[in-house]
Amino acid sequence: MPVCSSHMYLSIFTLFLILSASIVSFPLLAENKGELKSGSQYIESTSSHKITAPSISPYDINVTVDCSQTQGVIPALFVGHYDVDPTRTGIGLDDTTGTSLMNDINLGFWRVSIGRWEMMDFPSNEDIEKREYFNGSTFEDASNASMYCWEHMDEVFGSVSQFNCIPLICIDYMPRTLANNTEEMPLPRLYTFPNNVRNSPPKNSTVFAEVIKHVVMHYTQGWPGGTGHYYDFEYWEVWNEPELAMFWNGTLDALFQLYGKISRFIKSIDTTANQLNYRVGGLSFAVPGTQGVAWNITDFLSYCKTNGLPLDFLSWHGYPYNYNNLIKAAQISHDELLKFGFDSALNILAEWGIPLGIGEQYWDSSYYAAFTSLILSNLARSHLVDYQTHSCMKDRDVVNSSGGYWGILHKEPTTPKPVYYVFKAFDMLNGTNNLLNYSLMSIPKASGQAAIVGISNDNMTITLIYSNFNDTGKSVGINFRYLPWKERFTLNYARYLIDNETSLAPIETHQLDPSQKTQEFSTTFTAAPYTVHIIRITLAKSPDVMPILVLLAVTTVALALLIAGILVRRKRTKQTKKQP
């Protein structure tokens, strides 16, 4: 081979090695340039500091997280809501902004009604007639499609179908032609609009159960003859807050019997074609201590057990002044289900929030956000509740400020309230849903404090949500122990805030120096009254320098060979010139 050719090949090979080293080493060297990855965004680091060892400190709140082992999976119960009639009081088909906002927080469970609405304007006679979904009176009429008016429910379920969520459909309205008492019940107190509720038991519970059976068939099996719908609606709830006279004016025993008929009729539907697992439950009891009534879940569960009735879920509500009442109710309902042998039945908190009449300034502020975060944290850690449907998605049309502010979105314009961002924060747990154990100590003892912590499957990301539902600020110290660091890591840290001015925005970001090989990390901050704080730490493996060193060594050898080849070529050239 000619000398020039060999040197050319050697030069090409050398350049290839240099280029390869550059391509491989550049991203490795750039990996530690001070960017902080938080969620799906890159945030420029605002500081860099050493990882400090934990120490006992006089903070008001001390949270210690054990990252060495998980305690099960955090249940995906966070994003559920309740709207009696989404077309009038929630998010309808034409509400593109509201739909987009709710999709951003991954709406999971939505409770709606089949024949009732609560609205703040004056309904027309035409609208009132739409909710009379059945106009017959006999058992034979129940299988006659001409006796039904589907218009109102088509609008409601059309709104539901635009979301990738599980609907909980509440059977809470008695058609006029079936009611034992046709007089409507005006809603008292907060409800100053002319929307009455037909709270009467049916004249004949068998006829009503057959009607409900055909409603289910219409929306899930296309009855009659394929002219209906084929929604995958599985959850059907019987009635709403029967302890309150405005919703049920019969005896509870009569309602228990009605539940028995409806549950068995729905379960009798042939599901060979659609393969749906119809789930029936109820009765959306009102929690004592929140609405001044006795709780009757024990009597209901006893009745179901004694009579061998199907019960796929127990549902109940709560709007407490004392948040502990809601947590206690979750424990009681969970224990009662086990006591009566309904181990597989779901426990559903079907409606909840702060007291309904507490005032708009609370519902629209971070007060409500901190309360919601506190409750969700406790429910998720305790595994006492399987699903929850929080209060409304959106504020309603208000005539005289009588309860139109129960949404997580303002109505005009459609914008998020602070509580909306709580659900967005809890959605961050989806990727870090392996529950970590923690201890929370307050000095002096303070109420209204809660946290929840999760870690990703690859042990590289941790999310902590801390709630201060208290009217005083707190100094908070958080210590993560036994972090899963097997080698050198760069720790990316960000703290987000939810309050009246800050909407889940990062207010503190760091990238920590991995020079100290430790498995503990501490941080401190001040939590103002009624605020929610989200800490996200991501462990990014530090660049492995061995491949870089090998490539540099190879490059050096290649350069040396290239230089040597050039020198040899020059020497031979000189020798050639000296020859005669």
N, C-alpha and C positions, 0 to 999 in steps of 0.2 A: 504494500500500500504506500502510495506517495506520502512523503512527510507532510506536505501541506494539507492533504486530506485527513490524515490522522489528527493533526492539530485542529482542523475545522470541527471534526466530530467531538474532539475533547472539549473544545470551546462551547459547542452546542449543549453537550451534556452538562458542563459546568453551569451554564446559564440556566438550564432546566432546574438544576438543584437549587440555585439561588432563588429562582422564581417560586419554586415549591416551598422553600423555607419561608419566604415572605408571605405567601398565601396562608400557610398554616399558622405561622406565629403571630401574624397581625391581629386576628380576632382574639387570640389567646392573651396577647399583651393588652389589647383594648378592653378586655372583659372587665377590668377593674378600674375603669376610668371615672367612677363617681356617679353613675346613673343608678336610680333606684326603681326597680320594677315593682309596681303596686297594682294588683289586678291586671287590667289590660292596658294600662298607661305607663309611660316612662316619666318619672318626675326627677328633675335635677336635684341632686343631694344638696342640702343646705349646710351640712356640717359633717365632720368625721371625727370620731373619738374612740377611745379604747373601750372595750367591754369591761365593765366594772363588776367586781364581785359583790354578791348581795350582803347587806348588812341590816341589822335591826335598827329601825328608825321610828321616830315619833310621828308618823303620818296618821291622819285620821282613819284612813282605810288602807289596810295591808292585804294584798292579794298574792298568794303563793301558788304557782301553777306547777304541777308535776307532769313533765312531758315524757316520762319514762314508759308509761303504759296508758292505753285507751280504756274507756269504760262503755263500750258499745258505740252505736251510731246515733248522731243527733237526728231526731225525727224531722221529716220535711213537712212540718205543720205550719210554717210561718205565714204564708201568704194565702189567706182565706178571707172572704168578705161576705157581707149580708146586704142584699138589696131586695126589698119586697117586690118591687117592679122596676127593673133597670131601665125600661123604656121611658119612665116618667120620673123616677127618683134616683137613677143611677147613670149608667153609661149605655146609651142606645147605639143602634147601628150606624147613625150618622155622626157620632162623636169620635172623630179620628184622633183628636188630641188626647182625650181620655183613654181611648183604646191603646194608643202608643205608650202612654205613661204606665198603664197597668201591665202591658206586655213586658215593659222594662224590668218589672219586679217579679215576673213569672207567677202570675195569678194561678193558684193551685186548686182552690176549692171555693165555690160560689153558691150561696144559699139564696134561692128565689121562691116566689109564691105562684100558685096557679090561678088565683082569682081575686087577689086583694092588692091594693096599692095604698101607699101613704104619700100624698102629694100636698103641696102648699098652695095650690090654686083651686078654682072652682070647676069641678068636672062637669062636662055637658051630660045631658040625658043619654046621648048616644054612647059616650064613653062608659057611663054607668051600666048600660045594657051589655056592653062588650064583655064585662067580667062575669056575666051570667052564662057560664060555659056549657050549661045543660038546661034544657027547657022541658024535658019530659017528666014523668012521674011514676012510671011503672017499671017492673023488671024487664019487660019486653022493650020498653022505650030505650033502655040502656044499651041495647045492641042495634039501635036504629040511628045511623049516622046523621040523619036529618035533624035530630033532636039536639045536636051539639053546635056550639058556636066557638070556633077555634081561633078567631081573630086576635083576641087579647093574648092568649098563650103562645100563638105563633110569633108575636112581637117579642115577648119575653124570652122564649127559648131561642129565637133568632139572635138576640143579643148575646146570650150565653154561648152559642155555638161559635162565635167569632174568636173566642179565647180557647187556648189549649188547657182547659181546666175540667175539674170534676164538679158537676152541678149537684147540689143537694136541694131537691124539689119538695117544697113544703105544701102539704094539702091542708089549707087553713081557712077555707071559705065554703059555706054551705049554699048551694044554688037555691033560689027563691022557691022553685017548684017542689023541692025536696024538704024544705025546712019545716020543722014542727012549729016554729014561731017565726013568722015572716017579718016581724018588726026588726029593723036594724038597730044596732047598738052604736050610739055616738061615742067616739073616742074622747075621753076626758083629758083634763089637765093640760099637757103640752100641746095636744092636738086641737087646734081651734079652727080647723078647716072642715068642710062638710063631707068628710069621707067616713061613712059608717061601715061597720063590720057585721056581717051576718054570722052571729056566734051561736046559732041555734043547733041543737042536735037534729038529726034527720027524722022524718016521720017513720022511715023504714030503713034500718041500717044495712039490710041486705041489698036494697036497691042502690043506695049510695056506694056501697063497696063495689057493686057491679059497674057503676058509672066510672069510678076511679080506675078499675081494671081496664076499661076501654080507653080511658085517657092515656094510660101507660102504653097500651097496645098501639094507639094512634101515633105516639111520638117515638116509639122504638121499633115497631114492626110494620108500619105503613098502613095500619087499619084505617078505613075499610078498603080492601082490594088494592093496596099499593098506592092509595091517594094521600096517605099520611106521610110521616117522616120516619127516618131510620137513625135517629140519634142513639148514641151509646149511653143513655141515661140509666144509671143503676140505682142511685140512692133516692129513696122516696120516704119522706118524713111525714108522719101523721100529726097534725095540729100544731098549735103555737100557744104557749103560756096559758094552759087551761085553768090555772088557779085564779086568773084574773077574769072578772065578770065580763069585761069588754071583749074578751076573746072566746069565752065558752060559758053559756048560761045553763048548762045541764050539770048533772052530777059527775064526779070523777069516775064512778063505777060505770056510768053510761058511756063515757069516753073510752074506758078500758075495753068495754065490750065492742065498741065501734072499731077500736084498734085491732082487736082480734079478727073481726070480719075482713077489714081492709088488708091486713097483713097476709091472711090466708088466701084471699082472692088474688092478690098480686103474685104470690108464690105459686098459684095454680096455672099461671100463664105458661104456655108451651114455649120454651126457648130453644127448640131444636134448630130453628133457622138462624137466629141472631146470636146464639151462644152467650147471651148476657146473664150475669148473675145478679138478679134483682135483690136489692138489700132494703129492708124495711125496718123502720125504728121510729122513735119519738121520745117524749112528746113535747120536747122543747120547754121543759119546766123552768119556772123562774126561781132563781136562787134566793133563799131566805136571807134577810139582812140587806138586800139590795132593792127589793120592791115591796117589802112588808107583808109577805105571804108565807104560809107554811110550805115546806118542800115535801113532795109526795112521791119521790122516786122509789122509796122502799115499798109502798103499796103497789105501785105499778109493776115493779120487778117481781114482787110476790105473786101478783095476778098472772103475769106471763108465765112464771114457773109452774104455778098450780094448774094452769089450763093448757100447758104445753104449746104456748104460742111462739112463733118465730120472732126473734129479736136480734137484728144484725147490728144495731147501734142504739145507744142511749144519748139523747140530746138535752141540753140545758143551757140557761142564759145567766148572765150576771153583769150588773152595772154598779159595783160596790163603791161606797165611800171609803171603806177600808179594804185595801187590795188583798189583805190576808184572807178575807172572806172568800175571794175567788179561788185562791190556792187551796184553802180548806175544802171548798166544794169539789175541786178536782180530786182531792184525796178521798172524800166521802163517796163520790159517784164511782170512782175506780174500785174502792173496797166493796161497795154494794153489788156491783156487777160480779165480782168474784164470789161473794157470799152466796148469791143465788145461782151460781154455776154457769153464768154467761161469760166464760173465760175468753171466748173468741169474739164477743161483741165489742164494737168500737165505742170509745168514749169521746163524744163530740161536744165541744163548747161552741154552740151554734150561734151565739150572739153575745157580745160583751164590749165593755168600754168603761169610761168613767161615768158617773151618774148623769142620766139624760138631761136633767134640769140644772146642771151645775153652771151653765153659762158659756156663751160662745168664746169668751176670752180664754177659757181653758182648753176647749176642743181645738182651737186654732193655733195654740202655742206649743212650746216645747214641754209644757206640763204634761200634755197628753202623750207626747212622744216618749218621755221618760217613763211614764206609767206603762205604756204598751211594751217597751223594751224590757222593763222589769218583769212583767207577767210572762212574756214569751220566754225569757231566760229561765224562769222558774219552771214553766211547763215543759220546756225542752229537756232540762236536766233531770226532771222527775219522771219522765215517761208516763205521766198519769193521763194525758190526753192524746188522742190519735189525730184528730183534726180540730181546727178552730176556724170559725167564720167571724172575723172581726166586724165591727160596725161598718157603715156604708162606704162605698167607694167615693161617692161624690156628694157634696152639699145639694140640698133640694131647693126648689122654688119657695121662697119665704114670703108670706104675707105680712106677718107681724113678729118675726124673729122667734117663732114658737117651735124651735127644734129643727130648723133646717140646716144645722151646721155640724151634722154628725159624720160627715165624710172625711176621707183622707186627702181629697182634692177640693179646692175651691170651685165654685160653679162658674162665676163670671169674673174674669176669664178662668179657664180650666188650668189651674196651677197647683203644684204640690204644697201641702202643709208640712210642718216638721215631722209629723208622724209618718208620712209617706216614706221618708228617708230611713226610718227605722226598718221598714220592710225591705228596703233596698239593702240596708246593712246586713240584715239577717240572710238575705239571698247570697251574700258573700260567703256564708258558712257552707253553701252547697259543695264547694270544692275542698273544704276543710271540715268535713262532717264527722270525723272520728272524735268523740267526746273525750276531753282531758279533765282530770280531776283538779280541783283547786280548793283552797281554803280562803275565806274572807274574814278578816278580823277588823273590827272598828274600835277605835279608842278616842273618846268614850263610845259606848254602844250606840249606833245610829240605825234608824229604820230606813227603809227605802233604798237599800243597796243590793245590787245583784250583778253577777257576771256569768258569762258562758264562754267556753274556750274549746276550739276544735283544731285538729291537725289533719293535713292531707295524707292520702294513702302512701305517698313517697317520703313522708316525714320532712318535707322541705318547706312547707308553708303552715303558719299558725295564725289563726284569727281569734281575737279576744274582743268581746263586747261588754262594756261596763256601763251600768245605769246608775245615775244619781237622782232618784226620785225623792228629793228632799229640798226643803226651803233654805238650806244653808250650803255654802260651798264646802268642798272636802279636798284635803290634800291626799293624794293617792300614790302609794308605792306598789309597784308590781314586780314580782320576781319570777322569772321563768327558770325552773331547775331541771336538770337532766336533759338538756337539749340534745337532740339526736345528731351530734357532731362527731363523726368518726375520724375526719381528717380536718385540714384547714378549710375554713369557710369564710366567705364574706357575708355578713348579716345585713340585709336591707330592712330598714325599719320605717314605718309610717304610722302616724296617729291621725285619725279623722274625727271630726266633731259634728254633732247635730245639736243645734240650739235654735233660737229664734232668728238668728242672722246667718248661721252657717249650715249649709245643706250637704252634709256628708262630704265635706271638702278636706283635703290633707292640710293640717296646720303645723305639722312637725314631721320632718323626714331626715333620716341619717343613713349613711352607709358606714358600717363599723369596720375598723381595722382588724383583720383576722390574725394578726401577729401573736395574739394571746390565744393559746389553745385551751378553751374553757367550755364547760357545758352549762354555764349559768349566765343569765343576763337580767339586769335590773333597770327599771325606768321609773320616773316619777312625773307627776303633773298635777295641776289643780283642776278639779271638776266643779264648775259653777252650779248653782241650784238648777235642778230639772234639766240635766244635760245627758247626752249619750256619747260615749267615746269608743272608738273602734281602733284597735291596734292590729296591725298586720306586719308580721315579720316573715321574710323569705330568706332561706339559706341557700346561697349560690356558691357552688364549689369553686374554690380558688384555682387559678390556672395551674396546671401541672407543668413544671418547668423542664422535666426530663425530655419530652419530645423536642422542645425548643433547643436545649443544649445539644442533643444528638444532631439536629438539623444544622445548627451552627458549626458543630465539629466537622460534619460532612462538607459543609460549604467551605470551611477553612482549608480542608484537605484538597477540595476541588480547585480552589484558588491557587493553592501551592503548586498543584500539578500543572495548572495553566501557566503560571509564571515560569515554572521549570521548563515546560515545553517551549515557551517563547525564548528562554535563554539558550536552550539546546539548539533551537532553529537558527538563532543568530550566530552561534558558534560555528555551526556547520556551513552557514552562508559565508562566513569569513574564510573558513578553510577552503571552500570551493573557489573563492576568488583568488587565493594564493596559488592554487594549482596552475602550472603553465598550460 
